[in-house]
Amino acid sequence: MSLIGGIDTYAFNKRFRTEESPAGRSVFFLGANGRTNELELAKSIIKEHQVLTVKEIYVGRSTSTVEFEEFPGKEFNTVMFADLDDLEEDEDPNLPF
């Protein structure tokens, strides 16, 4: 998923590459990638291919996290998600849409 607009935690909390917030952007859960314990936790509460609404993205040096409207206060590794807008119709025939 794109990190653009997320809060850059190493740049005095300025937004990453733009001042526009990523809030409201739609992404979907890949059900893959990330550290094993992070992925297992995410899989226990998010369905594979579930579409979620970004509340905020936190961009770090070696890892970035995302918070969703559907799960306030919980942060997930961004590598486990993909932007819905970037998905081509024929990219993954297993998606439910």
MMTF fields as JSON, N, C-alpha, C and O atoms, coordinates in Angstrom:
{
  "mmtfVersion": "1.0.0",
  "mmtfProducer": "UNKNOWN",
  "numBonds": 387,
  "numAtoms": 388,
  "numGroups": 97,
  "numChains": 1,
  "numModels": 1,
  "chainsPerModel": [1],
  "groupsPerChain": [97],
  "chainIdList": ["A"],
  "bondAtomList": [4, 2, 8, 6, 12, 10, 16, 14, 20, 18, 24, 22, 28, 26, 32, 30, 36, 34, 40, 38, 44, 42, 48, 46, 52, 50, 56, 54, 60, 58, 64, 62, 68, 66, 72, 70, 76, 74, 80, 78, 84, 82, 88, 86, 92, 90, 96, 94, 100, 98, 104, 102, 108, 106, 112, 110, 116, 114, 120, 118, 124, 122, 128, 126, 132, 130, 136, 134, 140, 138, 144, 142, 148, 146, 152, 150, 156, 154, 160, 158, 164, 162, 168, 166, 172, 170, 176, 174, 180, 178, 184, 182, 188, 186, 192, 190, 196, 194, 200, 198, 204, 202, 208, 206, 212, 210, 216, 214, 220, 218, 224, 222, 228, 226, 232, 230, 236, 234, 240, 238, 244, 242, 248, 246, 252, 250, 256, 254, 260, 258, 264, 262, 268, 266, 272, 270, 276, 274, 280, 278, 284, 282, 288, 286, 292, 290, 296, 294, 300, 298, 304, 302, 308, 306, 312, 310, 316, 314, 320, 318, 324, 322, 328, 326, 332, 330, 336, 334, 340, 338, 344, 342, 348, 346, 352, 350, 356, 354, 360, 358, 364, 362, 368, 366, 372, 370, 376, 374, 380, 378, 384, 382],
  "bondOrderList": [1, 1, 1, 1, 1, 1, 1, 1, 1, 1, 1, 1, 1, 1, 1, 1, 1, 1, 1, 1, 1, 1, 1, 1, 1, 1, 1, 1, 1, 1, 1, 1, 1, 1, 1, 1, 1, 1, 1, 1, 1, 1, 1, 1, 1, 1, 1, 1, 1, 1, 1, 1, 1, 1, 1, 1, 1, 1, 1, 1, 1, 1, 1, 1, 1, 1, 1, 1, 1, 1, 1, 1, 1, 1, 1, 1, 1, 1, 1, 1, 1, 1, 1, 1, 1, 1, 1, 1, 1, 1, 1, 1, 1, 1, 1, 1],
  "groupList": [{"groupName": "MET", "atomNameList": ["N", "CA", "C", "O"], "elementList": ["N", "C", "C", "O"], "formalChargeList": [0, 0, 0, 0], "bondAtomList": [1, 0, 2, 1, 3, 2], "bondOrderList": [1, 1, 2], "singleLetterCode": "M", "chemCompType": "L-PEPTIDE LINKING"}, {"groupName": "SER", "atomNameList": ["N", "CA", "C", "O"], "elementList": ["N", "C", "C", "O"], "formalChargeList": [0, 0, 0, 0], "bondAtomList": [1, 0, 2, 1, 3, 2], "bondOrderList": [1, 1, 2], "singleLetterCode": "S", "chemCompType": "L-PEPTIDE LINKING"}, {"groupName": "LEU", "atomNameList": ["N", "CA", "C", "O"], "elementList": ["N", "C", "C", "O"], "formalChargeList": [0, 0, 0, 0], "bondAtomList": [1, 0, 2, 1, 3, 2], "bondOrderList": [1, 1, 2], "singleLetterCode": "L", "chemCompType": "L-PEPTIDE LINKING"}, {"groupName": "ILE", "atomNameList": ["N", "CA", "C", "O"], "elementList": ["N", "C", "C", "O"], "formalChargeList": [0, 0, 0, 0], "bondAtomList": [1, 0, 2, 1, 3, 2], "bondOrderList": [1, 1, 2], "singleLetterCode": "I", "chemCompType": "L-PEPTIDE LINKING"}, {"groupName": "GLY", "atomNameList": ["N", "CA", "C", "O"], "elementList": ["N", "C", "C", "O"], "formalChargeList": [0, 0, 0, 0], "bondAtomList": [1, 0, 2, 1, 3, 2], "bondOrderList": [1, 1, 2], "singleLetterCode": "G", "chemCompType": "PEPTIDE LINKING"}, {"groupName": "ASP", "atomNameList": ["N", "CA", "C", "O"], "elementList": ["N", "C", "C", "O"], "formalChargeList": [0, 0, 0, 0], "bondAtomList": [1, 0, 2, 1, 3, 2], "bondOrderList": [1, 1, 2], "singleLetterCode": "D", "chemCompType": "L-PEPTIDE LINKING"}, {"groupName": "THR", "atomNameList": ["N", "CA", "C", "O"], "elementList": ["N", "C", "C", "O"], "formalChargeList": [0, 0, 0, 0], "bondAtomList": [1, 0, 2, 1, 3, 2], "bondOrderList": [1, 1, 2], "singleLetterCode": "T", "chemCompType": "L-PEPTIDE LINKING"}, {"groupName": "TYR", "atomNameList": ["N", "CA", "C", "O"], "elementList": ["N", "C", "C", "O"], "formalChargeList": [0, 0, 0, 0], "bondAtomList": [1, 0, 2, 1, 3, 2], "bondOrderList": [1, 1, 2], "singleLetterCode": "Y", "chemCompType": "L-PEPTIDE LINKING"}, {"groupName": "ALA", "atomNameList": ["N", "CA", "C", "O"], "elementList": ["N", "C", "C", "O"], "formalChargeList": [0, 0, 0, 0], "bondAtomList": [1, 0, 2, 1, 3, 2], "bondOrderList": [1, 1, 2], "singleLetterCode": "A", "chemCompType": "L-PEPTIDE LINKING"}, {"groupName": "PHE", "atomNameList": ["N", "CA", "C", "O"], "elementList": ["N", "C", "C", "O"], "formalChargeList": [0, 0, 0, 0], "bondAtomList": [1, 0, 2, 1, 3, 2], "bondOrderList": [1, 1, 2], "singleLetterCode": "F", "chemCompType": "L-PEPTIDE LINKING"}, {"groupName": "ASN", "atomNameList": ["N", "CA", "C", "O"], "elementList": ["N", "C", "C", "O"], "formalChargeList": [0, 0, 0, 0], "bondAtomList": [1, 0, 2, 1, 3, 2], "bondOrderList": [1, 1, 2], "singleLetterCode": "N", "chemCompType": "L-PEPTIDE LINKING"}, {"groupName": "LYS", "atomNameList": ["N", "CA", "C", "O"], "elementList": ["N", "C", "C", "O"], "formalChargeList": [0, 0, 0, 0], "bondAtomList": [1, 0, 2, 1, 3, 2], "bondOrderList": [1, 1, 2], "singleLetterCode": "K", "chemCompType": "L-PEPTIDE LINKING"}, {"groupName": "ARG", "atomNameList": ["N", "CA", "C", "O"], "elementList": ["N", "C", "C", "O"], "formalChargeList": [0, 0, 0, 0], "bondAtomList": [1, 0, 2, 1, 3, 2], "bondOrderList": [1, 1, 2], "singleLetterCode": "R", "chemCompType": "L-PEPTIDE LINKING"}, {"groupName": "GLU", "atomNameList": ["N", "CA", "C", "O"], "elementList": ["N", "C", "C", "O"], "formalChargeList": [0, 0, 0, 0], "bondAtomList": [1, 0, 2, 1, 3, 2], "bondOrderList": [1, 1, 2], "singleLetterCode": "E", "chemCompType": "L-PEPTIDE LINKING"}, {"groupName": "PRO", "atomNameList": ["N", "CA", "C", "O"], "elementList": ["N", "C", "C", "O"], "formalChargeList": [0, 0, 0, 0], "bondAtomList": [1, 0, 2, 1, 3, 2], "bondOrderList": [1, 1, 2], "singleLetterCode": "P", "chemCompType": "L-PEPTIDE LINKING"}, {"groupName": "VAL", "atomNameList": ["N", "CA", "C", "O"], "elementList": ["N", "C", "C", "O"], "formalChargeList": [0, 0, 0, 0], "bondAtomList": [1, 0, 2, 1, 3, 2], "bondOrderList": [1, 1, 2], "singleLetterCode": "V", "chemCompType": "L-PEPTIDE LINKING"}, {"groupName": "HIS", "atomNameList": ["N", "CA", "C", "O"], "elementList": ["N", "C", "C", "O"], "formalChargeList": [0, 0, 0, 0], "bondAtomList": [1, 0, 2, 1, 3, 2], "bondOrderList": [1, 1, 2], "singleLetterCode": "H", "chemCompType": "L-PEPTIDE LINKING"}, {"groupName": "GLN", "atomNameList": ["N", "CA", "C", "O"], "elementList": ["N", "C", "C", "O"], "formalChargeList": [0, 0, 0, 0], "bondAtomList": [1, 0, 2, 1, 3, 2], "bondOrderList": [1, 1, 2], "singleLetterCode": "Q", "chemCompType": "L-PEPTIDE LINKING"}],
  "groupTypeList": [0, 1, 2, 3, 4, 4, 3, 5, 6, 7, 8, 9, 10, 11, 12, 9, 12, 6, 13, 13, 1, 14, 8, 4, 12, 1, 15, 9, 9, 2, 4, 8, 10, 4, 12, 6, 10, 13, 2, 13, 2, 8, 11, 1, 3, 3, 11, 13, 16, 17, 15, 2, 6, 15, 11, 13, 3, 7, 15, 4, 12, 1, 6, 1, 6, 15, 13, 9, 13, 13, 9, 14, 4, 11, 13, 9, 10, 6, 15, 0, 9, 8, 5, 2, 5, 5, 2, 13, 13, 5, 13, 5, 14, 10, 2, 14, 9],
  "groupIdList": [1, 2, 3, 4, 5, 6, 7, 8, 9, 10, 11, 12, 13, 14, 15, 16, 17, 18, 19, 20, 21, 22, 23, 24, 25, 26, 27, 28, 29, 30, 31, 32, 33, 34, 35, 36, 37, 38, 39, 40, 41, 42, 43, 44, 45, 46, 47, 48, 49, 50, 51, 52, 53, 54, 55, 56, 57, 58, 59, 60, 61, 62, 63, 64, 65, 66, 67, 68, 69, 70, 71, 72, 73, 74, 75, 76, 77, 78, 79, 80, 81, 82, 83, 84, 85, 86, 87, 88, 89, 90, 91, 92, 93, 94, 95, 96, 97],
  "secStructList": [7, 7, 7, 6, 6, 1, 3, 3, 6, 6, 6, 6, 6, 3, 3, 1, 1, 1, 1, 1, 7, 7, 6, 6, 7, 3, 3, 3, 3, 7, 1, 7, 7, 1, 7, 2, 2, 2, 2, 2, 2, 2, 2, 2, 2, 1, 7, 6, 6, 7, 3, 3, 3, 3, 3, 3, 3, 3, 3, 7, 1, 1, 7, 3, 3, 3, 3, 3, 6, 6, 3, 3, 3, 3, 3, 3, 3, 4, 4, 4, 3, 3, 3, 1, 6, 6, 7, 7, 6, 6, 6, 7, 6, 6, 1, 7, 7],
  "xCoordList": [0.841, 0.0, 0.884, 2.01, 0.377, 1.117, 1.218, 0.265, 2.389, 2.618, 2.428, 2.493, 2.195, 2.084, 0.977, -0.153, 1.333, 0.388, 0.421, -0.15, 1.096, 1.206, 2.1, 2.854, 2.012, 2.842, 4.248, 4.432, 5.241, 6.642, 7.163, 7.421, 7.315, 7.683, 9.115, 9.486, 9.921, 11.307, 11.504, 12.641, 10.458, 10.552, 9.616, 8.839, 9.706, 8.891, 7.406, 6.665, 6.978, 5.574, 4.954, 3.745, 5.778, 5.243, 4.713, 5.082, 3.858, 3.309, 4.335, 5.132, 4.302, 5.243, 4.874, 3.851, 5.698, 5.615, 4.454, 4.436, 3.496, 2.372, 1.747, 1.937, 1.02, 0.324, -1.081, -1.775, -1.505, -2.844, -2.878, -2.068, -3.794, -3.947, -4.452, -5.224, -4.027, -4.524, -5.885, -6.429, -6.43, -7.697, -8.794, -8.964, -9.525, -10.625, -10.255, -11.136, -8.969, -8.525, -8.893, -8.84, -9.261, -9.638, -8.473, -7.806, -8.238, -7.217, -7.842, -8.923, -7.161, -7.66, -6.541, -5.361, -6.949, -6.023, -5.565, -6.383, -4.247, -3.68, -3.649, -3.674, -3.594, -3.472, -2.083, -1.905, -1.095, 0.286, 1.231, 0.812, 2.509, 3.604, 3.688, 2.763, 4.782, 4.985, 5.564, 5.767, 5.824, 6.346, 5.251, 4.067, 5.665, 4.714, 3.715, 2.513, 4.201, 3.278, 2.316, 1.151, 2.789, 1.912, 0.84, -0.329, 1.257, 0.325, -0.725, -1.907, -0.308, -1.263, -2.296, -3.483, -1.846, -2.78, -3.769, -4.973, -3.261, -4.133, -5.148, -6.328, -4.693, -5.592, -6.67, -7.742, -6.389, -7.371, -8.531, -9.581, -8.352, -9.434, -9.857, -10.886, -9.068, -9.405, -9.536, -8.683, -10.587, -10.781, -9.892, -9.697, -9.357, -8.549, -9.381, -10.539, -8.792, -9.401, -10.43, -11.089, -10.58, -11.514, -11.064, -9.883, -12.009, -11.736, -11.86, -12.829, -10.859, -10.801, -10.572, -10.064, -10.95, -10.803, -9.667, -9.682, -8.683, -7.522, -7.932, -8.626, -7.492, -7.655, -6.362, -6.391, -5.205, -3.901, -2.81, -2.943, -1.735, -0.545, 0.623, 0.76, 1.465, 2.648, 3.88, 4.111, 4.666, 5.808, 7.077, 7.471, 7.717, 8.966, 10.135, 9.971, 11.297, 12.489, 12.494, 12.759, 12.205, 12.277, 10.929, 10.813, 9.936, 8.595, 7.562, 7.83, 6.4, 5.311, 4.045, 3.858, 3.181, 1.942, 0.744, 0.864, -0.414, -1.652, -2.715, -2.782, -3.539, -4.687, -5.939, -5.986, -6.946, -8.173, -9.361, -9.4, -10.319, -11.569, -12.265, -12.881, -12.16, -12.848, -12.211, -12.865, -10.938, -10.209, -9.453, -8.222, -10.157, -9.484, -8.532, -8.841, -7.371, -6.385, -5.469, -4.507, -5.743, -4.889, -4.099, -4.644, -2.816, -1.968, -1.48, -1.171, -1.414, -0.998, 0.126, 0.186, 1.012, 2.103, 1.519, 0.677, 1.968, 1.407, 1.679, 0.961, 2.698, 3.008, 1.93, 1.942, 1.001, -0.073, -1.294, -2.303, -1.202, -2.353, -1.968, -0.799, -2.958, -2.751, -3.854, -4.981, -3.506, -4.487, -5.544, -5.22, -6.786, -7.892, -7.882, -8.191, -7.536, -7.519, -6.488, -6.653, -5.417, -4.351, -4.605, -3.856, -5.634, -5.911, -6.504, -7.49, -5.893, -6.442, -7.483, -7.342, -8.503, -9.611, -9.146, -9.678, -8.161, -7.711, -6.486, -5.919, -6.066, -4.863, -4.996, -4.078, -6.111, -6.297, -7.727, -8.656, -7.903, -9.253, -9.903, -11.099, -9.145, -9.709, -10.388, -11.04, -10.248, -10.894, -12.405, -12.875, -13.156, -14.61, -15.328, -16.556, -14.633, -15.276, -14.723, -15.148],
  "yCoordList": [-1.178, 0.0, 1.237, 1.209, 2.287, 3.546, 4.171, 4.151, 4.723, 5.405, 6.909, 7.623, 7.392, 8.828, 9.444, 8.955, 10.52, 11.223, 10.788, 11.45, 9.663, 9.197, 10.112, 10.916, 9.985, 10.792, 10.205, 9.043, 11.009, 10.593, 10.767, 11.889, 9.675, 9.735, 10.201, 10.492, 10.278, 10.742, 12.135, 12.595, 12.803, 14.158, 15.092, 15.839, 15.035, 15.909, 15.788, 16.77, 14.563, 14.238, 15.005, 15.237, 15.399, 15.974, 14.836, 13.678, 15.16, 14.133, 13.729, 14.55, 12.46, 11.868, 12.224, 11.769, 13.029, 13.43, 14.334, 14.849, 14.546, 15.433, 15.852, 15.186, 16.927, 17.356, 16.771, 16.964, 16.058, 15.467, 14.184, 13.282, 14.104, 12.934, 11.729, 11.901, 10.52, 9.326, 8.863, 7.87, 9.562, 9.166, 9.006, 9.848, 7.916, 7.649, 6.776, 6.307, 6.552, 5.713, 4.26, 3.817, 3.519, 2.111, 1.202, 1.395, 0.206, -0.808, -2.166, -2.243, -3.239, -4.561, -5.398, -5.204, -6.334, -7.195, -8.329, -9.073, -8.458, -9.5, -10.86, -11.896, -10.856, -12.115, -12.711, -13.915, -11.881, -12.325, -11.18, -10.036, -11.514, -10.564, -10.152, -10.388, -9.545, -9.082, -10.153, -11.296, -9.764, -10.7, -11.693, -11.357, -12.914, -13.991, -13.618, -13.819, -13.073, -12.744, -11.621, -11.645, -10.636, -9.549, -10.081, -9.706, -10.954, -11.514, -12.386, -12.306, -13.21, -14.064, -13.23, -13.557, -12.157, -11.272, -10.647, -10.625, -10.143, -9.524, -10.535, -10.214, -11.752, -12.784, -13.179, -13.644, -12.994, -13.367, -12.372, -12.691, -11.171, -10.178, -9.593, -8.924, -9.841, -9.31, -10.469, -11.356, -10.468, -11.501, -11.208, -10.051, -12.267, -12.097, -11.398, -11.75, -10.426, -9.6, -8.605, -7.93, -8.503, -7.53, -6.117, -5.784, -5.3, -3.9, -3.075, -3.207, -2.22, -1.404, 0.054, 0.363, 0.947, 2.386, 2.918, 2.765, 3.545, 4.08, 5.251, 6.167, 5.207, 6.336, 7.145, 8.374, 6.439, 7.098, 6.094, 4.901, 6.584, 5.789, 6.431, 7.654, 5.594, 6.063, 5.497, 4.288, 6.369, 5.962, 6.028, 7.103, 4.878, 4.811, 4.575, 4.595, 4.356, 4.122, 2.734, 2.588, 1.718, 0.356, -0.354, -1.443, 0.239, -0.347, 0.772, 1.838, 0.51, 1.483, 0.765, -0.419, 1.499, 0.901, 1.722, 2.891, 1.071, 1.72, 1.468, 0.387, 2.474, 2.355, 2.499, 3.333, 1.687, 1.696, 2.219, 2.101, 2.793, 3.238, 2.061, 2.223, 0.879, -0.309, -0.864, -1.587, -0.531, -1.044, 0.094, 0.092, 1.063, 2.217, 1.791, 0.914, 2.437, 2.153, 0.984, 0.764, 0.219, -0.91, -0.526, 0.061, -0.863, -0.579, -1.885, -2.84, -1.914, -3.093, -2.717, -1.584, -3.663, -3.443, -3.204, -3.972, -2.15, -1.778, -2.803, -2.821, -3.66, -4.634, -5.695, -6.456, -5.757, -6.753, -6.269, -6.971, -5.06, -4.449, -3.901, -3.613, -3.762, -3.171, -2.149, -2.298, -1.116, -0.084, -0.649, -1.297, -0.408, -0.869, -0.165, -0.784, 1.113, 1.881, 1.382, 1.576, 0.736, 0.275, -1.106, -1.557, -1.782, -3.143, -3.163, -2.484, -3.941, -4.154, -5.261, -6.175, -5.184, -6.133, -7.581, -8.459, -7.849, -9.215, -9.602, -10.673, -8.754, -9.018, -10.238, -11.056, -10.38, -11.492, -12.011, -11.405, -13.123, -13.649, -14.163, -14.457, -14.281, -14.775, -13.692, -13.994, -12.444, -11.374, -11.449, -11.789, -11.136, -11.286, -10.168, -10.1, -9.302, -8.209, -8.085, -7.214],
  "zCoordList": [0.0, 0.0, 0.0, 0.495, -0.543, -0.6, 0.788, 1.567, 1.079, 2.356, 2.239, 3.24, 1.039, 0.786, 1.645, 1.682, 2.327, 3.185, 4.635, 5.502, 4.902, 6.277, 7.101, 6.554, 8.402, 9.295, 9.327, 9.691, 8.944, 8.959, 10.381, 10.817, 11.095, 12.509, 12.743, 13.88, 11.695, 11.825, 11.255, 11.154, 10.889, 10.33, 11.09, 10.495, 12.407, 13.259, 12.955, 13.013, 12.628, 12.371, 11.209, 11.191, 10.236, 8.997, 8.145, 8.344, 7.21, 6.327, 5.27, 4.816, 4.888, 3.95, 2.512, 2.001, 1.865, 0.448, 0.066, -1.052, 0.939, 0.656, 1.981, 2.999, 1.97, 3.189, 3.274, 4.273, 2.236, 2.212, 3.041, 2.827, 3.963, 4.826, 4.023, 3.08, 4.384, 3.714, 4.248, 3.765, 5.226, 5.848, 4.799, 3.917, 4.918, 4.002, 2.82, 2.099, 2.607, 1.486, 1.761, 2.909, 0.733, 0.882, 0.522, -0.494, 1.374, 1.128, 1.424, 2.009, 1.022, 1.369, 1.976, 1.686, 2.824, 3.553, 2.652, 2.111, 2.495, 1.647, 2.337, 1.674, 3.664, 4.395, 4.262, 4.447, 3.941, 3.741, 4.09, 4.265, 4.187, 4.427, 5.888, 6.665, 6.246, 7.614, 8.521, 8.112, 9.749, 10.75, 11.128, 11.144, 11.43, 11.714, 12.798, 12.628, 13.918, 15.013, 14.626, 15.024, 13.853, 13.397, 12.449, 12.538, 11.55, 10.574, 11.258, 10.924, 12.203, 12.926, 13.676, 13.676, 14.312, 15.017, 14.033, 14.288, 12.918, 11.914, 11.38, 11.236, 11.087, 10.562, 11.568, 11.182, 12.851, 13.871, 13.948, 14.507, 13.393, 13.47, 12.122, 12.035, 11.065, 9.74, 8.763, 8.733, 7.973, 6.958, 5.752, 5.38, 5.148, 3.945, 2.869, 2.643, 2.222, 1.171, 1.698, 0.907, 3.017, 3.591, 3.233, 3.335, 2.817, 2.491, 3.77, 4.518, 4.007, 5.219, 4.854, 3.776, 5.76, 5.555, 6.42, 7.641, 5.778, 6.49, 7.375, 6.934, 8.627, 9.541, 9.563, 9.491, 9.664, 9.662, 9.323, 9.595, 8.728, 8.425, 9.157, 9.176, 9.76, 10.477, 9.772, 9.793, 9.15, 8.338, 9.18, 9.632, 9.392, 10.137, 9.197, 7.977, 9.755, 8.933, 8.314, 7.121, 9.108, 8.586, 8.562, 7.999, 9.152, 9.131, 9.236, 9.791, 8.703, 8.76, 9.19, 8.91, 9.874, 10.351, 9.893, 9.526, 9.926, 9.518, 10.582, 11.167, 10.822, 11.722, 10.866, 9.962, 11.15, 10.359, 11.159, 12.384, 10.457, 11.078, 11.762, 12.815, 11.156, 11.668, 12.945, 13.696, 13.196, 14.362, 15.041, 15.038, 15.623, 16.232, 17.353, 18.16, 17.375, 18.412, 18.122, 18.858, 17.055, 16.674, 15.423, 14.488, 15.418, 14.262, 13.652, 14.365, 12.322, 11.579, 10.621, 10.144, 10.339, 9.4, 8.003, 7.537, 7.348, 6.043, 4.943, 3.943, 5.1, 4.047, 3.898, 2.931, 4.84, 4.789, 4.009, 3.932, 3.425, 2.762, 1.396, 1.138, 0.528, -0.796, -1.049, -0.577, -1.799, -2.136, -3.067, -4.063, -2.752, -3.58, -4.929, -5.948, -4.955, -6.2, -7.198, -8.403, -6.715, -7.593, -8.165, -9.032, -7.706, -8.132, -9.534, -9.819, -10.388, -11.729, -11.624, -10.812, -12.425, -12.345, -12.478, -11.798, -13.345, -13.578, -12.748, -12.964, -11.804, -11.019, -10.122, -10.063, -9.427, -8.506, -8.625, -8.09, -9.321, -9.521, -8.239, -8.24, -7.138, -5.88, -5.062, -4.062, -5.464, -4.713, -4.913, -5.999, -3.877, -3.942, -4.686, -4.618, -5.384, -6.107, -7.493, -8.252]
}
